[in-house]
Amino acid sequence: MLPMFLAAIDQTIIATALPAMAAQLGDVERVSWVVVSYLVAATIAAPVYGRLGDVLGRRRLMFVALTVFIVASVLCAIAPSILALTAARVLQGFGGGGLMTLSQALVGEAVPPRERGRFQGYLATVFVCSSTFGPVAGGWLTQHFGWTSVFLINVPLGLIALAVALRLPRRPPSGAYGGRLHFDFIGLGLFAGFIAPMLLAVEQAQRFDPATLPLAAGLAAVAVASLMLLLRQERRARMPLLPVKLLAQAGIWRSNALAACLGAHLVSLITFLPIYLQVVRGASPGHAGVLLLPLTMLIAIGSLFTGRMISYTGYGAIFPSFGMPIVSMFVIALAFLAPRLGFGQLPFLFAAIALFSGTAMPVVQTTVQFISGPKQLGAGAASVQFSRTIGAAIGTAVVGAVLFATLAATDPDAAHLFAAIVETGPRALAGLPADRVAILQGEIAHAFRAAFLTIACFGALGGVMAWTIPVRRIG
């Protein structure tokens, strides 16, 4: 749980520290690289650790990932420029991606299939709580100890994790591929050629600037070409980085599709709801954070409950089969009823959405690990992490594009102002006449209805995937 906490919180803890980093190091236009570089590196690293863990042993790889993460955290803290900090964040992402994957796989290695749901519920709770706690912790640490503290705090926590990892039982490698390492370096290069351009294309698209569209389209074309070559390589490789035969099984790819839909649904809500509450409803940043607390807290409770029910009953996919369609209905209600609900009523709707969203998180990992078997636990765990990350990135971009397109069709000036709001926050409206702000708020509220309906589609698609997972009982 502690390595999972370290990897998850480092995706979000620097969000509130970015202005301080830019002020001290300069290169304001490149400060977003500090965020994107970690995400790209962690996504690339996930299947690498999964595959190496299957052959060399996951306990050994956990020590490697923790060491890389701790060393990279120190390098981040002493970085003299944004470029150096970005390079250190890439190294930190290579460690963080391993922590995420190995934490999941080690549970599958140590716990019988029937009991994994309960422990995956714990990990899902840690992931959600640490991700949402990150910006708060980053702001507090930056205010009191400077931005370097958001990286230095990883050192004592990482050392504790190393000490705890010593207690992991020594297990022989799973024996995948005869226990011999024939690493797929060509596949790794093509995988990086797919992930990096794709995530960079999504990052460019989220700027809502027509001038960036040619670059985003070019990056997307490179990603598609790399993906086609990657699939060809993985079918021929002796020890493929991405085991296509495993991932092509119905239970695996449908579970991963559910993970992608869940990532798109949750991250889109957590990203755009604060903008809605502040710009349309007039909530302060602090008030918006309080209103969103049920959204983050109840996901954890839903995950814990689902994990325990999997352990008690052995059934897995049945929970998101009902939970995700209910989530979709609540988000549709949010789309149409949000303007009529007061601040005292919205948290209850957020709580319902979160509670039923938690029905999917433990099920995905438990099902994939059960199908993968002991020899390919790492590859299975990595596929879930990869799917969730890709789903979150693409889903957020799609929802943002729907918001922007709806505004652009209504009022091009409103679209430009919305882009400024996403970039700088509600202060972009400062100086506008009150009547213009009121009109803009109405237009943005209309656009958010379309955005919420898009998010509801993610939930509905996730429900379809859950219903079609062939493995209904685990263990």
Secondary structure, DSSP 4 states (H G I P E B T S, - for coil): -HHHHHHHHTTTTTGGGHHHHHHHH--GGGTTHHHHHHHHHHHHHHHHHHHHHHHH-HHHHHHHHHHHHHHHHHHHHT-SSHHHHHHHHHHHHHHHHHHHHHHHHHHHHHS-HHHHHHHHHHHHHHHHHHHHHHHHHHHHHHHHH-TTHHHHTHHHHHHHHHHHHTTSPP-----GGGG-----HHHHHHHHHHHHHHHHHHHHHTT--GGGHHHHHHHHHHHHHHHHHHHHHHHH-SS-SS-HHHHTSHHHHHHHHHHHHHHHHHHHHHHHHHHIIIIIS---HHHHHHHTHHHHHHHHHHHHHHHHHHHHH-B-THHHHHHHHHHHHHHHHHHHHGGG--TTTHHHHHHHHHHHHTTTHHHHHHHHHHHH-GGGHHHHHHHHHHHHHHHHHHHHHHHHHHHHHHHHHH-HHHHHHHHHHHHH-GGGGTTS-HHHHHHHHHHHHHHHHHHHHHHHHHHHHHHHHHHH-S--B--
